[in-house]
Amino acid sequence: MKKIIIIEYFTSKATMQSKDKKILGEATKLTNSLIKVFTLNEKIKEILIIRNLNIEEYENIKTRYFKTGNNKSFLEILKLLPKYPVLVVAPETRNISVNFQKKISNYLPVLHSSLSANKILSSKLKTIKHLNKYGIKNTGLLKKTKFKNRVVIKNNYGTGSEDVKLLKKFKNSRSKIIQNFYPGIKGSFMMICYKRKNFVISCNKQINEMYKNRFIQTGVILGGLENEREKIQRIADKITNSIEGLFGIIGVDIVKFKGEWHIIEVNPRFTSAFIGLYDSIGEEMVKRITDFYVFRKFKIRKLKSVNKVRVYF
């Protein structure tokens, strides 16, 4: 019987800041979804969760909580825990994902893509350069700062649609990247990776809104792009063949332009789409995913069915 630890960046912080409130609900839902699916695996005896004392617990007979707050950080707790493997979830914003992984791996083994892979994929600039090197279609980069039409401005280290704007003029900054705006269908897919092998779990359609000059993703339809699975699988193969060290769940954002899919970004972590995965692919397939994390059994070959499930952030 196995034991694992789950630690998510926002829900494990000792002190919550006002800027965290927008993302905290989504982060809690994602963490609770992870707890739910891992407790379903009968081979897992116990799940240890590090969580802020002010966030409600997701109760289950297999869970045990360790609380941050009152001047107790997640690192202080980690130092005292048994050396069970840790499921790490952290955003790319301000390079948090890489730094979070570094800190945790100093004390316990992590169930995550390698640090070298994370360093590439946490940076949008490095990701695009890597994809270009291997001839993989992506949304590219622009160098000018004045345009006739609006272009996409986003943080080099950012998560999802965080602070993504459509502008004609702006001040150049080393922390930002500039891209063409592609008005086509936007989607994402979730795959599981190990030793340069992959299996595409779900092909999803994004739910997006425009608010003034801001581009905002408000949700996702899991299974919304199943009709594009063959094309998406080829993209997944190109990604996994080009990057060594991908491990576990990987989320990829894509956009269709002139009949072809282009990669927007690659997220080496559980994404918010995972919240609806159980309802989309069912308990049997979800158990195979958790089996992989615990036993490295890569036995996910074919999905029996995929239900369309809407998840709003």
N, C-alpha and C positions, 0 to 999 in steps of 0.2 A: 504493500500500500504506500502511495506516494503523498508527499506534502509539498505545497508550493506557497510562494508569497506573491501577493499582488500589490503593486504600488503605482499609483497614478499621480502625476505631478501636482495638479491643482487641488485634488481632494486630500492630499497628504501634507499640504503646507501647514506649518504651525500658526502662521498669521495670515489671515485673509485680507487682501487689499480690495479697494472699491473696484478697480479695473478687472478683478477676477470674477465679479458677480455675473457678468454676461455669459461667461463660459462655464461657470461652476455647475449649473444645472445639467448641461450637456455632458460634462466630464463625469458627473455622478451617475447619470443614466448609463454611460458607457461602462464605467467600473462595475455597476450593479449587473449589467448584462454579462460581463466576464465572470463575475462570481456565480451567476445563475448557471451558465453553461458548464463551468468547471466543476461545480458541485454535482451536476448530473452524472459525471463520470464515476462509476462505482469503484474504480481503481484508485481514486484520489481520496485519501483519508481525511485530510484537513487542509484548509486554505487560511493562511494568515494575511490579514489586510491591515495596512497602515493607513489611517484616516484621521482627519481633523475631528476633534472631540465635539464640534458643533454640527457635524453632518450626520444625519440619521443613518443608522446601520441597516444593511440588507441582511435580514436574519435568516440563518440556516444552521442546522445542527453541525455542519462541517466547518463553519466559519469561526475565527477567533480574531478579535480586533485589538490593535495597538494604537493608542490615541496620541496624536501630536497636539500641540497647544500648551499654554501655561509654561512657555519657555522650553518646551521639549520638542526638538526637531526630529525629522524622519531619520537623519543620520545617527542620532543618539540611540534611536530604537533599533536601527539596522545592526549596529555594533553588538547588540545583546542577543540578536536572534540566531537560531541554529542555521547552519549553512545549507538551507534549502534553496532551490532555484527560484529566481525572481522574475515575474512577468512585469516588464517595465512599459509604461505608457507615458509619453511626454511630447509636447508640441515642438515644432521646429522654430517657433518664434524666438528671436534673440539667441539662437543656437542652444536653447534650453535642452533639447533632446540629447545632443552630444554630451553636454556637461553633466546632465542628470545620469546618463549611462556610465560616464567615467566615475562619478562619485560612488554609485552603487556597486560597480564592478570591483572597487577597491576592497569591498567587504564580502560580497556574495556573488555566486555565479548568476549571470543574467540570461534570460530566454529572449534573445533579441538578435537582430542582424548585427554583423561585426561593426566595430567602431569605425573602421575605414570606410565601410559602405555607408554608414550613417553620416559620416562627415561629407561625403559627396552629395547624398540625397537631401540632407537638411538645408543645403544651399541651392537655391534655384539656379544661380549662375553656374556653379560646378556641375549641377545635373544637366543643364542644357549643353555645356561644353562636352560632357561625357557622352550624351546621346548623339551629338554631332560627330564625335570621333568615330562612333560605330554606325553612322548612317541611319540612325533611327529618327523618324519624323517627329518633330516637336514644334512648339509655338515660337521658338527662336528669340532673338534679341535685336533691339534697335539701339542706335547710338546717338541720334539727334535729340534735341529737346524742344523743337517747334515743328508742328505738323498741321496739315490742312484738315485732317480728320482726327477724331479722338483715338488715343492709343491707351493701352493698359499700363498702369504704373503700380508696382507692388513691391513689398519688402523682399530683399534677397533671402532673409531668414523670416519666413512667415508661414502661417497655417491656414489652409483653405482660402476662403475669400476675405480673410482678415486684411483690412486696410487696402483693398484693391479698388483703384479708381480709374475712371475714364476721363482723360484730360487732353487738351491741345497744347497747353503751355504749362511748364512747371520748372522748378529749380532742380538742377541735377544733383544727385547725391550718391555717394558710394554704397549706401545701404539699400538703394533702390535698383530695380531693373525695369527696362522699358520693352514692351512687346506690342505687336500688332493685335488689334481686337478681331477675333474670329466670331462672327455672329451665328455660326452653325449650332447644331445640337451638341449639348455638353453632357458628358457622362462620366462614369468612373467604373473601375472594376476592382474586385478584391481577389487576390490570389494568395496561395500558400506556397512558400519556397523552401527548398533545402538542397544543398549541394548542386546548384545550378539546374535543379528540376523545379517544375512548378505545376500547379493545378489552379485554373481559374474557378473560383467559387461562385461569384455572382457578377453579372453584368448590369450595371445600374444607370438610370437616367437621373441627372441632377435637376433639382427644382431651384430655379434662380429668379431673383428680382433685381430691378434697377431702381435705386432711390437717389434722385438727382444725379450726381456724378459717381455714385458708388455702385459697385457690382457685389451683390450679396447672395450667397447660397443659403437657402432657407430649409432645404431638405433633400431627400433622395428617394427614388423609387427603386427598391431592390428588385432585380429581375426585369427592369424596364427596358433593357437593351439585350435581352436574350437572343433576339433575332440577329444580333451582330456578333454572337459568340465566336464563330470561326475566325473572323477578322481580329477580334480582341485577343484570342488565344495566340495568334501569330505575333502580336505586339508583346504579349507576356513572354513568349519564347525569346524574342530579341533582347528584352530587358534582362532576363535571367542569364542568358548566354554572355552578356556584356559585363555584368557586375558580380564579382566573387564576394561571398559572405552574406548573401540575402538569406534570412531565416524567418520562418513563420509567416504571419499575415502581413501582406504588403498592399497598400491602397494606391491606385493610380488614377489620376484625373486626366480626362481626354476630351477633345473637341473634334467634331467632324467638319472638314472644310474641303470643298471641291471633291466630295465623294470619298475622302480619305480621312482616317483618324490620325490626329496629332496628339502627342503627349503634352500635357500642361505641367504636371509635376508628379513625382513618385514619393510616396510617404512610407518609410520603413517602420510601420507601426499599425496597431489597431486604429481604424478610423471610426467616425461616428456611425457609418453605415452598419457596423457590427451590431448596433442596437436592435436592428430588425432582422438579423440573420437567422435566428432560431425559427421565427415565424415564416421565413422565406424558404429555407431548405430542410427544416425538420430536425428532430432530435438525433436520429441515427447519424446523419452527416456531421452534425455539430460534435457528437461524441468522437468521431474520427479525427476531427481537428484537435480536440483536447488530448486525444491519445498521442497525436504527433508531438505536442508540446511536452508531454510527460515521458514518452517512450521513444521518440524519434521514429515512429512508425508512419512512413509515408505511403499510406494505403488508400488514398483518395483518388479514385479512378473515374467515376461517372456519377453524375447527379441523377437521381430518379425523377425528380420534378423540382421546379422552382416556382414558388408563388410570388406574385407581385405584392410587395409590402411598402407602404409609404412611411417614411420616418421624417418627422419635422424637428429641426434643431431649436 
